[in-house]
């Protein structure tokens, strides 16, 4: 490994070690948001057929990741209240 690559890798490693405690909640939020997006992507075909179709986007994934089933209910109520004819 050359010196040009070694220095940034070591700096990144030191940064991760220094901010490990602060980075843990952000990593957890990232994982939960990804799981929410995966759920939305898997439920999209059945959701549109049942009239509960939600878009797969970052906002919906974040709400679903943070609030779980309650977030899904809130997103559906928001969709039904803003778009009553759809």
C-alpha distances in whole Angstrom, upper triangle without the diagonal:
4,7,8,7,6,10,12,10,12,15,15,15,18,20,20,21,24,25,26,29,30,27,29,32,30,28,32,33,31,31,35,35,33,36,38,37,37,40,42,40,42,45,46,48,50,50,51,54,55,55,52,50,47,44,41,39,37,40,42,39,39,42,42,39,41,44,44,47,49,47,48,51,51,49,52,55,53,53,56,58,56,57,60,61,58
4,5,6,6,9,11,11,12,14,16,16,18,20,21,23,24,26,27,30,31,28,31,34,31,30,33,35,32,33,37,36,35,38,40,39,39,42,43,42,44,47,47,49,52,52,53,56,57,57,54,51,48,45,42,40,38,41,43,40,40,43,44,41,42,46,46,49,51,48,49,53,52,50,53,56,54,54,57,59,57,58,61,62,59
4,5,5,6,9,10,10,12,14,15,16,18,20,21,22,24,25,29,29,27,30,33,31,29,33,34,32,33,37,36,35,38,40,39,40,43,44,43,45,48,48,50,53,53,54,57,58,57,54,52,49,46,42,40,38,41,43,40,39,43,43,40,41,45,46,49,50,48,49,53,52,50,53,56,54,54,57,58,57,58,61,62,59
4,6,6,7,9,11,12,13,15,16,17,19,21,22,23,25,28,28,26,29,31,29,28,32,32,30,31,35,34,33,36,38,37,38,41,42,41,43,46,46,48,51,50,51,54,55,55,52,49,46,43,40,38,35,38,41,38,37,41,41,38,40,43,44,47,49,46,47,51,50,48,51,53,51,51,55,56,54,55,58,59,56
4,6,6,6,9,10,11,12,15,16,17,19,20,21,22,26,26,23,26,29,26,25,29,30,27,28,32,31,30,33,35,34,34,38,39,38,40,43,43,45,48,47,48,51,52,52,49,46,43,41,37,35,33,36,38,35,34,38,39,36,37,41,41,44,46,43,44,48,47,45,48,51,49,49,52,53,52,52,56,57,54
4,6,5,6,9,10,11,12,14,15,16,18,20,21,24,25,23,25,28,26,25,28,30,27,29,32,32,31,34,36,35,35,39,40,39,41,44,44,47,49,49,50,53,54,53,50,48,45,42,39,37,34,37,39,36,35,39,39,36,37,41,41,45,46,44,45,48,48,46,49,52,50,50,54,55,53,54,57,59,56
4,5,5,6,9,10,11,12,14,15,16,18,20,23,23,21,24,27,25,24,28,29,27,29,32,32,31,34,36,35,36,39,40,40,42,44,45,47,50,49,50,53,54,54,50,48,45,42,39,37,34,36,39,36,35,38,39,36,36,40,41,45,46,43,45,48,47,46,49,51,49,49,53,54,52,53,57,58,55
4,5,5,6,8,10,10,12,14,15,16,18,21,21,19,22,24,22,21,25,26,24,25,29,28,28,31,33,32,33,36,37,36,38,41,41,44,46,45,47,50,51,50,47,44,41,38,35,33,30,33,35,32,31,35,35,32,33,37,38,41,42,40,41,44,43,42,45,47,45,46,49,50,48,50,53,54,52
4,5,5,6,9,10,11,12,14,15,16,20,20,18,20,23,21,19,23,25,22,24,27,27,26,29,31,30,31,34,35,35,37,39,40,43,45,44,46,48,49,49,46,43,40,38,34,32,30,32,34,31,30,34,34,31,32,36,36,40,41,38,40,43,43,41,44,47,45,45,49,50,48,49,53,54,51
4,5,5,6,9,10,11,12,14,15,19,19,18,20,23,22,20,24,26,24,25,28,29,28,31,33,33,33,36,38,37,39,42,42,45,47,46,48,51,52,51,48,46,43,40,37,35,32,34,36,33,32,35,36,32,33,37,37,41,42,40,41,45,44,43,46,48,47,47,51,52,50,52,55,56,54
4,5,5,6,9,10,10,12,14,17,17,16,19,21,20,19,23,24,23,24,28,28,27,30,32,32,33,36,37,37,39,41,42,45,47,46,47,50,51,50,47,45,41,39,36,33,30,32,35,32,30,33,34,31,31,35,36,40,41,38,40,43,42,41,44,46,45,45,49,50,48,50,53,55,52
4,5,5,6,9,10,11,12,15,15,13,16,18,17,16,19,21,19,21,24,24,24,26,28,28,29,32,33,33,35,37,38,41,43,42,44,47,47,46,43,41,38,35,32,30,27,29,31,28,27,30,31,27,28,32,33,36,37,35,37,40,39,38,41,43,41,42,46,46,45,46,50,51,49
4,5,5,6,9,10,10,14,15,13,15,18,17,16,19,21,20,21,24,25,24,26,29,29,29,32,34,34,35,38,39,42,43,43,45,47,48,47,44,42,39,37,33,31,28,31,32,29,28,31,31,28,28,32,33,36,37,35,37,40,40,39,42,44,43,43,47,48,47,48,51,53,50
4,5,5,6,9,10,13,14,13,15,18,18,17,20,22,21,23,26,26,26,29,31,31,32,35,36,36,38,40,41,44,46,45,47,50,50,49,46,44,41,39,36,33,30,32,34,31,29,32,33,29,29,33,34,38,38,37,39,42,41,40,43,45,44,45,48,49,48,49,52,54,52
4,5,5,6,8,11,11,10,13,16,15,15,18,19,19,20,23,24,24,26,28,29,30,32,34,34,36,38,39,42,44,42,44,47,47,47,43,41,38,36,33,30,27,29,31,28,26,29,30,27,26,30,31,35,36,34,36,39,38,37,40,42,40,41,45,45,44,46,49,51,49
4,5,5,6,9,9,8,10,13,12,12,15,17,16,17,20,21,21,23,26,26,27,29,31,31,33,35,36,39,41,40,42,45,45,44,41,39,36,34,31,28,25,27,29,26,24,27,27,24,24,28,28,32,33,31,33,36,35,35,38,40,39,40,43,44,43,44,47,49,47
4,6,5,9,10,9,11,15,15,14,17,19,19,20,22,24,24,26,28,29,30,32,34,34,36,38,39,42,43,42,45,47,47,47,43,42,38,37,34,32,28,30,32,28,26,29,30,26,26,29,30,34,35,33,35,38,38,37,40,42,41,42,46,46,46,47,50,52,50
4,6,8,9,9,12,15,15,15,18,19,19,21,23,24,25,27,29,30,31,33,35,36,37,39,40,44,45,43,46,49,48,48,44,43,39,38,35,32,29,30,32,29,27,29,30,27,26,29,31,35,35,33,36,39,37,37,41,42,41,42,46,46,45,47,50,52,50
4,6,5,6,9,11,11,12,14,16,16,18,20,21,22,24,26,27,28,30,31,32,34,36,37,40,41,40,42,45,45,44,40,39,36,34,31,29,25,26,28,26,23,26,27,23,22,26,27,31,31,30,32,35,34,33,37,38,37,39,42,42,41,43,46,49,46
4,6,5,6,10,10,10,12,14,15,16,18,20,20,22,24,25,26,28,30,31,32,34,36,39,40,38,41,44,43,43,39,38,35,33,30,28,25,26,27,25,22,25,25,22,21,24,25,29,30,28,31,34,33,33,36,38,37,38,41,42,41,43,46,48,46
4,6,6,8,10,10,12,14,15,16,18,19,21,22,24,25,27,28,30,31,33,34,36,39,40,38,41,43,43,42,38,37,34,33,30,28,25,26,27,24,21,23,24,21,19,23,24,28,28,27,29,32,31,31,35,36,35,37,40,40,40,42,45,47,45
4,6,7,7,9,11,12,13,15,17,18,19,21,22,24,25,27,28,30,31,33,34,38,38,37,39,42,41,40,37,35,32,31,28,26,22,23,25,22,19,21,22,19,18,21,23,27,27,25,28,30,29,29,33,34,33,34,38,38,37,40,42,45,43
4,6,5,6,9,10,10,12,14,15,16,18,20,21,22,24,26,27,29,30,31,35,36,34,36,39,39,38,35,33,30,29,26,23,20,21,23,20,17,20,21,17,17,20,22,25,26,24,26,29,28,28,31,33,32,33,36,37,36,38,41,43,41
4,5,5,6,9,10,11,12,14,15,17,18,20,21,23,24,26,27,29,30,33,34,33,35,38,37,37,33,32,29,28,25,23,20,21,22,19,17,19,19,16,15,18,19,23,24,22,25,28,27,27,30,32,31,32,35,36,36,38,40,43,40
4,5,5,6,9,10,10,12,14,15,16,18,20,21,22,24,26,27,28,32,32,30,33,36,35,34,31,30,26,26,23,21,18,18,19,17,14,16,16,13,12,15,16,20,20,19,22,24,23,24,27,28,27,29,32,33,32,34,37,39,37
4,5,5,6,9,10,10,12,14,15,16,18,20,21,22,24,26,27,30,31,29,31,35,34,33,29,28,25,24,21,19,15,16,17,15,12,15,16,12,12,15,17,21,21,19,21,24,23,23,26,28,27,28,31,32,31,33,36,38,36
4,5,5,6,9,10,11,12,14,15,17,18,20,21,23,24,26,29,30,29,31,34,33,33,29,28,25,24,20,19,16,17,18,15,13,16,16,12,13,16,17,21,22,20,22,25,24,24,27,29,28,29,32,33,33,34,37,39,36
4,5,5,6,9,10,11,12,14,15,17,18,20,21,22,24,27,28,27,29,32,31,31,27,26,23,23,20,18,16,16,17,14,12,14,13,10,10,13,14,17,19,17,19,22,22,21,24,26,26,27,30,31,31,32,35,37,34
4,5,5,6,9,10,10,12,14,15,16,18,20,21,22,26,26,25,27,30,29,29,25,24,20,20,17,15,12,13,13,11,8,11,11,7,7,11,12,16,16,14,17,20,19,18,22,23,23,24,27,28,28,29,32,34,31
4,6,5,6,9,10,11,12,14,15,16,18,20,21,24,25,24,26,29,29,28,25,23,20,19,15,14,11,12,13,10,9,12,12,9,10,14,14,17,19,16,18,21,20,19,22,25,24,24,28,29,28,29,32,34,31
4,5,5,6,9,10,11,12,14,15,16,18,20,23,24,23,25,28,28,28,24,23,20,19,16,15,13,14,14,11,10,13,12,8,10,13,13,16,18,16,17,21,21,20,22,25,24,25,28,29,29,30,32,34,31
4,5,5,6,9,10,10,12,14,15,16,18,21,22,21,23,26,25,25,21,20,18,17,14,14,12,13,12,8,8,10,8,5,7,10,9,13,14,12,14,17,17,16,19,21,21,22,25,26,26,27,30,32,29
4,5,5,6,9,10,11,12,14,15,16,20,21,19,21,24,24,23,20,18,15,14,11,10,8,9,9,5,5,8,7,5,7,10,10,13,15,12,13,16,16,15,17,20,19,20,23,24,24,25,27,29,26
4,5,5,6,9,10,10,12,14,15,18,20,19,21,24,24,24,20,18,16,14,11,11,9,11,11,7,8,11,10,8,11,13,12,15,17,15,15,18,19,17,19,22,21,21,24,26,26,26,29,30,27
4,5,5,6,9,10,11,12,14,17,18,17,20,22,22,22,19,17,15,15,12,12,11,13,11,8,9,11,9,7,10,12,10,12,15,13,13,17,17,16,18,21,21,21,24,26,26,26,28,30,27
4,5,5,6,9,10,10,12,15,16,14,17,20,19,19,15,14,12,12,9,10,9,10,8,5,7,8,5,5,9,10,8,10,12,10,9,13,14,12,14,17,17,17,20,22,22,22,24,26,23
4,5,5,6,9,10,10,14,15,14,16,19,19,19,15,13,11,10,6,7,7,9,8,5,8,10,8,8,12,13,12,13,15,13,12,15,16,13,15,18,18,17,20,22,22,22,24,25,22
4,5,5,6,8,10,13,14,14,16,18,19,19,16,14,12,12,9,10,11,13,11,8,11,13,10,10,14,15,13,14,17,15,13,17,18,16,17,21,20,19,22,25,24,24,26,27,24
4,5,5,6,8,11,12,11,14,16,16,16,13,12,11,11,9,11,12,14,11,8,12,12,9,10,13,13,11,11,14,12,10,14,16,14,14,18,18,17,20,22,23,22,24,25,22
4,5,5,6,9,10,9,11,14,14,14,11,9,7,7,6,9,11,11,8,7,11,11,9,11,14,14,12,12,14,12,10,13,14,11,12,16,16,14,17,20,19,19,21,22,18
4,6,5,8,10,10,11,14,15,15,13,10,9,8,6,9,12,14,11,10,13,14,12,13,17,17,15,15,18,16,13,17,18,15,15,19,19,17,19,22,22,21,23,23,20
4,6,7,8,9,11,13,14,15,13,11,11,11,10,13,15,17,14,12,16,16,14,15,18,18,15,15,18,17,14,17,19,16,16,20,21,19,21,24,24,23,24,24,21
4,6,6,6,9,10,10,12,9,8,9,10,10,13,16,16,13,12,16,16,13,15,18,17,14,13,16,15,11,14,16,14,13,17,18,16,17,21,21,20,21,21,18
4,6,5,6,9,10,10,8,6,7,8,8,12,15,15,12,13,16,16,14,16,19,19,17,16,18,16,13,15,17,14,13,17,17,14,16,19,19,17,19,19,15
4,5,6,7,9,10,10,8,10,11,11,15,18,19,16,16,20,20,18,20,23,22,20,18,21,19,16,18,20,17,15,19,20,17,18,21,21,19,20,19,16
4,6,5,6,9,8,8,11,13,13,17,20,20,17,17,21,20,17,20,23,21,19,17,19,18,15,16,18,16,14,18,19,16,17,20,21,19,19,19,15
4,5,5,6,5,4,7,10,11,15,18,17,14,15,18,17,15,18,20,19,17,15,17,15,12,13,15,13,10,14,15,12,13,17,17,15,16,16,13
4,5,5,6,4,8,10,12,15,19,18,15,17,20,19,17,20,23,22,20,18,19,18,14,15,17,14,12,15,16,12,13,17,16,14,15,14,10
4,6,8,8,11,13,15,19,22,22,19,20,23,22,20,23,26,24,22,20,21,20,17,17,19,17,14,17,18,15,15,19,19,16,16,15,12
4,6,7,11,14,16,19,22,22,18,20,23,21,19,22,24,22,20,17,19,18,15,14,17,15,12,14,16,14,13,16,18,15,15,14,11
4,6,9,12,15,18,21,20,16,19,21,20,18,22,23,21,20,17,18,17,14,13,15,13,10,12,13,10,9,13,14,11,11,11,8
4,6,10,12,15,18,16,13,15,18,16,14,18,20,18,16,14,15,14,10,10,12,10,7,10,11,8,9,12,13,11,12,13,10
4,7,9,12,15,15,11,13,17,15,14,17,19,18,17,15,16,14,11,12,13,10,8,12,12,9,10,14,13,12,13,13,10
4,6,9,12,11,8,10,13,12,11,14,16,16,15,14,15,12,9,11,11,8,8,11,10,8,10,13,13,12,14,15,12
4,6,9,9,7,9,12,12,12,15,17,17,16,16,17,14,12,14,14,10,11,14,13,10,13,16,14,13,16,17,14
4,7,8,7,7,10,11,11,13,15,16,15,16,17,14,12,15,15,12,13,16,15,13,17,19,18,17,20,21,17
4,6,6,6,9,10,11,12,14,16,16,17,18,14,13,16,15,12,14,17,15,14,18,19,17,18,21,22,19
4,6,5,6,9,10,10,12,14,15,17,17,13,14,17,16,13,16,18,16,16,19,21,19,20,23,25,22
4,5,5,6,9,10,11,12,13,15,15,11,12,14,13,10,13,15,13,13,17,18,16,17,21,23,20
4,5,5,6,8,10,11,11,12,12,9,8,11,10,7,10,13,11,11,15,16,15,16,19,21,18
4,6,5,6,8,10,10,12,13,9,10,13,13,10,13,16,15,15,18,20,19,20,22,24,21
4,5,5,6,8,10,12,13,9,11,14,13,11,14,16,15,16,19,20,20,21,24,26,23
4,5,5,6,8,10,9,6,8,10,9,8,11,13,12,13,16,17,17,19,21,24,22
4,6,5,5,7,8,5,6,9,9,8,11,13,13,14,17,18,19,20,22,24,21
4,6,6,9,10,8,9,13,13,12,15,17,17,18,20,22,22,23,25,28,25
4,6,10,9,7,10,13,12,12,15,17,16,18,21,22,22,24,26,28,26
4,6,6,5,8,10,9,10,13,14,14,16,19,19,20,22,24,27,25
4,5,5,7,9,10,11,13,14,15,17,19,20,21,22,24,26,24
4,5,5,6,9,10,11,12,14,15,17,18,20,21,22,24,22
4,5,5,6,9,10,11,12,14,15,16,18,20,20,23,22
4,5,5,6,9,10,10,12,14,15,16,18,19,22,20
4,5,5,6,9,10,11,12,14,15,16,17,20,18
4,5,5,6,9,10,10,12,14,15,16,18,17
4,5,5,6,9,10,10,12,14,15,18,17
4,5,5,6,9,10,11,12,14,16,14
4,5,5,6,8,10,10,11,14,12
4,5,5,6,8,10,10,13,13
4,6,5,6,8,10,13,12
4,6,5,6,8,10,9
4,6,5,5,8,8
4,6,6,9,10
4,6,9,9
4,6,6
4,6
4
